[in-house]
Amino acid sequence: MISVGRIAQVTGGRLLSKEPDTSAGGFSMDSRTIRPGQFFIAVKGENFNGHDFVDEAVKKGASGLIIEHPWKTALGKKADHVIVVEDIRKAMGLIAAEIRRGTDIPVVCITGTNGKTTVKDILSYMLSSKYRVLKSRKSYNNLIGLSLTLFDLDPSYDVAVLELGTNHPGEISELAEIAGPHMAIITNIGDAHLEAFVDREAVFAEKMTLLDFLPDTGVALLNGDDRLLAKAAERGVMKKLYGMSPGSDFLITGLCKGEEGYDFFLNGDRFHLPLEGRHNVYNAVAAVVAAGHLGMRSGRIQEALDGVSLPEMRLQRTRINGLLFLNDSYNANPDSFECALEVLQDSAAGRKKGVVAGDMLELGARSDEFHRMVGKSIAGKGIDFLVALGGRARDIVRGALASGMKKDSALCAESHEDAAEMIRRMAGPEAVVLLKGSRKAKMEEVLKCFTISCTL
């Protein structure tokens, strides 16, 4: 555990108590779930200010507060220990880095445009059959998310598997410096967060900075079938490529789609993946290779693979009134949309196919073009009907119509409820419907509305 005095020292904060050697009993930024003895971190968000919930946190047993400078006068006497800092988020990262420096366990950091959470969950699940694993919570991959994960790190853990994301230049370096990785996995480079990165090459440059924080003995696992990653320089660490391209250090061969997932060989060892989507083979292979480097044998890896499942809102299957919904609504960009459409085609098997498409955000100046491209792809793959929702809905529909989709089969919805009603009218019995859009589009609400409408 980290002492109160050390927290103040590493954050450059002012300690308003006389017991600096007292240990913090953990950290929380949620006054609803804080436990007695924990420090409450008063984070400010877009729609809330943690300083407004200090009283509630103290009543529930918070032993200390970490607050920002402007609030120190009002809150300075509400808990046993109060640390006043200039920047709460920066302070969280500094505390997390200090906790990380107190351990020497292997740390795997995963980044990439798509597949980060899936690789993290598959790898963590595999490793948990042999080790005690600390993993990133849900898809919490920014400064706050990484800090919250590392706050839980203690000597009882054998390995940490951490997800790192970015939506602005320099973020991967900031997170990697805190995490201190021994192994880096980069899943792929795609068109995402282009408002900040302009193009794929800029995304690639940002992701590759993760390798700069590996030790000399570190290893970087890169998707060798990705155009940019395949040509990546060594950057002073061991680089290993996985994929189907000749020359891959870990070569995928014999890939075969079965009734339940995929069978494949990796450097001659046979594996079965009980997940849909060819893209998930790459996610699984990244995890398999990493698990091998961390001391797991192929037989034990396969035993673990048999039990893996996809994270929430990643191609989740839900049946309602004879319809099969593929809920892939956690997030979206052009590449992940293509992957989801392939799964839709594989899942339909002659049945009627539909797509409910929401906005793809943070695509910069080419946003209109990317949305039209998705519409064209939907039409080109023979999808039977399209419902588009959001500010870019018309661009998606225009793309579909330009590629031959009929006007009465490609419609714009005004709301989640409207989209659900359109599904009722257009789907027909036993149709398969894909729901996909960026996180802020909340496309899972369409499924909720459809479920409610079926009970009326």
C-alpha positions in Angstrom: 0.0 0.0 0.0 1.1 3.6 -0.6 1.3 6.0 2.3 -0.6 9.3 2.5 2.7 11.2 2.6 4.0 9.4 -0.5 0.8 10.3 -2.4 1.3 13.9 -1.6 5.0 13.7 -2.6 4.5 12.0 -6.0 1.6 14.3 -6.9 3.2 17.5 -5.7 0.1 18.0 -3.6 -0.4 19.6 -0.2 -1.2 17.3 2.6 -3.7 18.6 5.1 -3.1 16.1 7.9 -0.5 15.2 10.5 -0.2 11.4 9.8 1.8 11.0 6.6 2.8 7.4 7.3 -0.8 6.2 7.3 -1.5 3.9 4.3 -4.3 4.6 1.9 -6.8 1.7 1.9 -7.5 2.0 -1.8 -9.0 4.6 -4.1 -12.4 5.3 -5.6 -14.0 8.0 -7.7 -17.6 6.8 -7.1 -19.2 7.9 -3.9 -22.0 5.3 -4.4 -19.6 2.3 -4.2 -16.7 3.6 -2.1 -15.7 1.3 0.8 -14.6 2.4 4.3 -10.9 3.3 4.4 -10.6 4.2 0.7 -9.6 7.6 -0.6 -12.2 9.5 -2.6 -10.8 11.1 -5.7 -13.0 14.1 -6.7 -12.8 13.8 -10.5 -14.6 16.4 -12.6 -16.5 15.0 -15.7 -18.6 16.5 -18.5 -21.8 16.1 -16.5 -20.7 15.9 -12.9 -18.2 17.2 -10.4 -16.8 14.8 -7.8 -16.4 17.6 -5.3 -20.2 17.7 -5.0 -20.2 14.2 -3.6 -17.5 14.5 -0.9 -20.1 14.5 1.9 -21.6 11.3 0.7 -18.2 9.6 0.3 -17.1 10.7 3.8 -20.4 9.4 5.3 -19.7 6.0 3.7 -16.3 5.8 5.4 -13.8 7.5 3.0 -10.7 8.0 5.1 -9.2 10.6 2.8 -9.9 13.0 -0.1 -7.9 14.0 -3.1 -9.3 17.3 -4.3 -8.3 20.1 -6.6 -7.0 23.4 -5.5 -10.1 25.7 -5.8 -12.1 23.5 -3.4 -9.5 23.2 -0.6 -11.1 25.8 1.7 -14.6 24.3 1.6 -13.5 20.6 1.8 -10.3 20.8 3.8 -11.8 19.4 7.1 -14.2 16.8 5.9 -12.0 13.7 6.2 -9.0 12.4 8.2 -6.6 13.0 5.3 -7.0 15.6 2.5 -4.5 16.1 -0.3 -4.9 19.1 -2.5 -3.6 18.9 -6.1 -3.6 21.1 -9.1 -4.9 18.5 -11.6 -6.9 15.5 -10.4 -6.4 13.4 -13.6 -2.6 14.0 -13.7 -2.5 13.1 -10.0 -4.3 9.8 -10.6 -1.6 8.9 -13.2 1.2 9.8 -10.9 -0.2 7.6 -8.1 -0.8 4.7 -10.5 2.8 5.0 -11.8 4.1 4.9 -8.2 2.0 1.8 -7.4 3.2 0.2 -10.7 6.9 0.9 -9.8 6.4 -1.0 -6.6 6.0 -4.4 -8.4 8.1 -6.3 -10.9 5.4 -8.6 -12.4 5.2 -9.0 -16.2 2.9 -6.3 -17.8 1.3 -6.8 -21.2 0.0 -3.6 -22.9 -2.4 -3.9 -25.8 -3.2 -1.2 -28.3 -4.5 -1.0 -31.9 -7.5 0.4 -33.8 -9.7 -2.6 -33.3 -9.7 -5.7 -31.1 -7.9 -4.3 -28.0 -10.6 -5.3 -25.5 -11.2 -8.7 -27.1 -7.4 -9.5 -27.1 -7.2 -8.3 -23.5 -10.2 -10.5 -22.4 -9.0 -13.6 -24.3 -5.5 -13.3 -23.0 -6.6 -12.6 -19.4 -8.9 -15.6 -19.5 -6.2 -17.9 -20.7 -3.6 -16.7 -18.2 -6.1 -16.9 -15.3 -6.0 -20.7 -15.6 -2.4 -20.5 -14.4 -1.8 -17.1 -12.9 -3.5 -14.4 -10.8 -4.2 -11.7 -13.4 -4.9 -8.0 -13.1 -6.7 -6.8 -16.2 -8.1 -3.5 -17.4 -11.7 -3.0 -16.3 -14.2 -3.2 -19.2 -12.8 -1.0 -22.0 -11.3 1.6 -19.7 -8.2 2.4 -21.7 -7.5 6.1 -21.0 -5.6 7.8 -18.2 -8.5 7.5 -15.7 -9.2 3.9 -16.7 -5.6 2.8 -16.5 -5.1 4.5 -13.2 -8.2 2.8 -11.7 -6.9 -0.6 -12.8 -3.4 0.0 -11.4 -4.9 1.2 -8.1 -5.8 -2.5 -7.5 -2.3 -3.8 -8.2 -0.7 -5.6 -5.2 1.9 -8.3 -4.7 -0.6 -11.1 -5.0 -0.9 -10.6 -8.8 1.4 -12.6 -11.1 0.8 -10.7 -14.3 -1.1 -7.6 -15.6 -2.9 -7.3 -18.9 -3.6 -3.6 -19.7 -5.5 -2.0 -22.6 -4.2 1.4 -23.9 -6.3 3.6 -26.2 -5.8 7.0 -27.7 -7.7 9.8 -29.3 -5.0 12.4 -29.4 -1.2 12.5 -30.1 1.0 11.7 -27.2 -1.6 9.7 -25.2 0.0 6.3 -25.8 3.4 7.5 -24.5 1.7 9.0 -21.4 -0.1 5.7 -20.6 2.9 3.5 -21.4 5.1 5.5 -19.1 2.7 4.8 -16.3 2.1 1.1 -17.2 5.8 0.1 -17.7 5.2 -2.8 -20.2 7.3 -5.8 -20.7 5.3 -7.0 -23.7 3.4 -4.9 -26.3 0.7 -6.1 -28.6 -0.5 -3.9 -31.5 -3.6 -5.5 -33.2 -4.0 -3.4 -36.3 -4.0 0.1 -37.7 -7.2 1.6 -39.1 -9.2 4.7 -39.8 -10.2 6.0 -36.4 -9.8 9.2 -34.4 -8.9 11.0 -37.6 -10.0 14.3 -36.2 -6.7 14.2 -34.2 -4.5 12.0 -36.4 -5.4 13.0 -40.0 -4.6 9.6 -41.5 -3.5 6.0 -40.9 0.1 6.8 -40.9 -0.4 9.2 -38.0 -2.3 6.6 -36.1 0.5 4.1 -36.8 3.1 6.5 -35.5 1.1 7.1 -32.3 0.6 3.4 -31.6 4.2 2.5 -32.3 5.4 4.8 -29.5 4.3 2.0 -27.1 7.4 0.1 -28.1 9.7 2.9 -26.9 8.7 2.0 -23.3 9.7 -1.7 -23.5 12.9 -2.8 -21.8 15.8 -4.2 -23.8 14.4 -7.7 -23.0 10.9 -6.8 -24.0 8.9 -8.2 -27.0 6.5 -6.6 -29.4 3.8 -8.8 -31.0 2.5 -7.1 -34.2 -0.1 -8.2 -36.8 2.0 -9.1 -39.8 -1.0 -8.9 -42.1 -1.4 -5.2 -41.4 0.3 -3.2 -44.1 1.9 -0.7 -41.8 2.7 -3.0 -38.9 4.4 -5.5 -41.2 7.0 -2.9 -42.2 7.5 -1.5 -38.7 11.1 -1.0 -37.5 12.6 -2.9 -34.6 12.9 0.1 -32.3 15.5 -1.7 -30.2 13.3 -4.6 -29.0 12.4 -8.1 -30.2 9.7 -7.8 -32.8 7.5 -10.8 -33.7 4.9 -10.9 -36.4 1.8 -13.1 -36.4 -0.5 -13.6 -39.4 -1.1 -15.5 -42.6 1.6 -13.7 -44.6 4.7 -15.7 -45.5 7.6 -14.8 -43.2 5.4 -14.3 -40.2 7.1 -15.6 -37.0 3.8 -17.1 -36.0 2.1 -18.4 -39.1 -1.6 -19.0 -39.4 -2.4 -21.9 -41.8 -5.3 -24.2 -42.5 -8.0 -21.6 -41.4 -11.4 -23.2 -41.7 -14.8 -21.9 -40.8 -16.9 -24.5 -38.9 -20.4 -24.5 -37.4 -19.1 -23.0 -34.2 -16.1 -20.8 -34.8 -12.8 -21.5 -36.6 -10.2 -24.1 -36.7 -6.6 -23.2 -37.6 -2.9 -24.1 -37.2 -0.4 -21.8 -35.6 3.2 -22.8 -36.4 1.9 -26.4 -36.7 -0.1 -26.5 -33.5 -3.8 -27.0 -34.0 -6.4 -24.7 -32.3 -10.1 -24.2 -32.3 -11.7 -20.8 -31.6 -15.4 -20.9 -30.6 -16.1 -17.3 -31.7 -17.6 -15.8 -34.9 -15.7 -13.5 -37.1 -12.5 -14.0 -39.1 -11.1 -10.9 -37.4 -11.4 -12.7 -34.1 -8.9 -15.3 -35.3 -6.3 -12.6 -35.3 -7.4 -11.4 -31.8 -7.1 -15.0 -30.5 -3.7 -15.6 -32.2 -2.3 -12.5 -30.5 -3.5 -13.8 -27.2 -2.2 -17.3 -27.9 1.3 -16.0 -28.8 1.4 -13.8 -25.7 0.3 -16.6 -23.4 3.1 -18.8 -24.9 5.7 -16.2 -24.1 4.4 -16.1 -20.6 4.9 -19.7 -20.0 1.7 -21.5 -21.0 1.8 -24.7 -23.1 -0.3 -25.1 -26.2 -2.5 -27.8 -24.7 -3.4 -25.6 -21.8 -3.9 -22.6 -24.1 -6.5 -24.6 -26.1 -8.3 -25.7 -23.0 -8.6 -22.1 -22.1 -9.7 -21.1 -25.6 -12.6 -23.5 -25.4 -14.2 -21.3 -22.8 -13.6 -17.8 -24.2 -16.5 -15.4 -25.1 -16.7 -12.0 -26.6 -17.0 -8.8 -24.4 -20.3 -7.1 -24.0 -21.8 -5.5 -27.1 -19.3 -7.1 -29.4 -21.4 -9.2 -31.8 -23.6 -10.4 -28.9 -26.4 -12.6 -30.2 -29.9 -12.0 -29.0 -33.1 -13.7 -30.3 -36.4 -11.8 -30.1 -39.6 -13.0 -31.7 -37.7 -15.2 -34.2 -35.2 -12.5 -35.2 -31.5 -12.8 -34.5 -29.8 -9.6 -33.5 -26.0 -9.2 -33.7 -25.4 -6.4 -31.2 -22.1 -4.9 -32.1 -22.9 -1.5 -30.8 -20.0 -0.8 -28.5 -18.1 1.2 -31.1 -17.6 1.6 -34.9 -15.1 2.7 -37.5 -14.9 1.7 -41.2 -12.7 -1.3 -40.7 -14.7 -2.8 -37.8 -17.9 -2.2 -39.8 -16.6 -4.4 -42.6 -15.7 -7.1 -40.1 -19.2 -7.0 -38.6 -20.8 -7.2 -42.1 -18.8 -10.3 -42.9 -20.1 -11.9 -39.7 -23.7 -10.9 -40.6 -23.3 -12.6 -44.0 -21.9 -15.8 -42.4 -24.7 -15.8 -39.8 -27.6 -15.3 -42.1 -27.3 -18.5 -44.2 -30.0 -17.7 -46.7 -32.1 -15.7 -44.3 -33.1 -12.1 -44.7 -30.3 -9.7 -43.6 -30.6 -6.2 -42.2 -28.3 -3.5 -40.8 -29.2 -0.7 -38.4 -26.3 1.7 -38.7 -25.4 4.6 -36.5 -22.8 7.3 -36.8 -19.1 6.6 -36.8 -17.5 9.4 -34.9 -14.1 11.2 -34.9 -13.4 10.5 -38.6 -12.4 14.0 -39.4 -12.6 15.7 -42.8 -13.4 12.4 -44.6 -16.4 11.5 -42.4 -18.9 11.9 -45.2 -16.9 9.8 -47.5 -16.4 7.0 -44.9 -20.1 6.9 -44.1 -21.0 6.6 -47.8 -18.4 3.8 -48.2 -20.2 1.9 -45.4 -23.5 2.4 -47.3 -21.9 1.1 -50.5 -20.5 -1.9 -48.7 -23.9 -2.7 -47.2 -25.5 -2.6 -50.6 -22.6 -4.5 -52.3 -22.9 -7.4 -49.9 -26.6 -7.9 -50.8 -28.0 -6.8 -47.4 -31.8 -6.8 -47.7 -32.6 -3.6 -45.7 -30.8 -0.7 -44.1 -32.0 1.6 -41.3 -29.6 4.5 -40.7 -29.7 6.7 -37.6 -27.9 9.8 -36.5 -26.3 12.9 -38.0 -24.6 10.9 -40.8 -27.6 8.7 -41.6 -28.2 10.3 -45.0 -24.6 9.7 -46.1 -24.9 6.0 -45.3 -28.2 5.8 -47.2 -26.8 7.8 -50.1 -23.9 5.3 -50.4 -26.3 2.4 -50.4 -28.6 3.9 -53.0 -25.7 4.8 -55.2 -24.7 1.1 -55.2 -28.1 -0.2 -56.2 -30.1 -0.6 -53.0 -33.8 0.2 -53.5 -35.2 3.3 -52.0 -37.8 1.5 -49.9 -35.1 -0.7 -48.4 -32.7 2.0 -47.3 -34.3 4.4 -44.8 -33.3 7.1 -42.3 -34.8 6.8 -38.7 -35.3 9.8 -36.5 -34.9 8.0 -33.2 -34.1 4.6 -31.6 -37.8 4.0 -31.3 -38.3 4.9 -35.0 -35.5 2.5 -35.9 -37.1 -0.3 -33.9 -40.4 0.2 -35.6 -38.8 0.1 -39.0 -37.2 -3.3 -38.1 -40.7 -4.6 -37.2 -42.0 -3.5 -40.7 -39.0 -4.6 -42.8 -37.4 -7.6 -41.2 -39.9 -10.4 -41.6 -39.6 -13.8 -39.7 -36.2 -15.2 -38.9 -34.2 -12.3 -40.2 -30.7 -11.5 -38.9 -30.1 -7.9 -38.0 -26.8 -6.2 -37.2 -26.7 -3.2 -34.9 -23.6 -1.1 -35.1 -22.4 2.5 -34.4 -20.0 4.5 -32.3 -20.4 4.4 -28.5 -22.2 7.8 -28.4 -24.8 6.5 -30.9 -26.0 4.0 -28.3 -27.3 1.6 -30.9 -28.1 -1.0 -28.1 -31.1 1.3 -27.4 -32.7 0.1 -30.6 -32.6 -3.4 -29.3 -34.2 -2.3 -26.0 -37.0 -0.4 -27.9 -37.6 -3.4 -30.2 -37.9 -5.7 -27.1 -40.4 -3.3 -25.5 -42.5 -3.0 -28.6 -42.8 -6.8 -28.8 -44.4 -6.9 -25.4 -47.0 -4.3 -26.1 
